[in-house]
Amino acid sequence: MISLYVAGDLIGAPEREVAAHLAACDGCRRLADEFSESRS
């Protein structure tokens, strides 16, 4: 799900749920940052 979120492929409730989780979870936020860096 995190990779889909970073790619912008989630919409609606799933996008909001992942965003809320990332706001609270340092480990997943770091993972999202890694996905984002690899897409650059």
N, C-alpha and C positions, 0 to 999 in steps of 0.2 A: 504494500500500500504506500509506503514512503516513497518508493521510486516513482510510482504513478502520481503522487502528490507533487513531487519535485518537477516532473515532466509537464505538469499542468493538465493531466488527464482525468482528474477527479472533479466532479461538480456536485453542488448541492450538499446534502447531509454528509456524505463520505468526506468531502473536502473539509467541512467544518470540524468533523470529528478528528481527523488527522491533525489539523491545525491546533485544536485544543490539546491534543495529546502531546504534540511537539512543544507547546508552550510549557508543559509541566514535566517533560521527561528529557533530562540532559543527554542520556545515551542515544535516544532516537533523534534528538536534534543534531547531535554530532554525526549520526549516520546520514541524515538529510543533507547536512553540509558536505559530506563526502560525495554523495550522489550529485549534488549541485556542482561541485568542483570538477567531477569527472565528465560532466556534460559540457563544460566550457571548452 
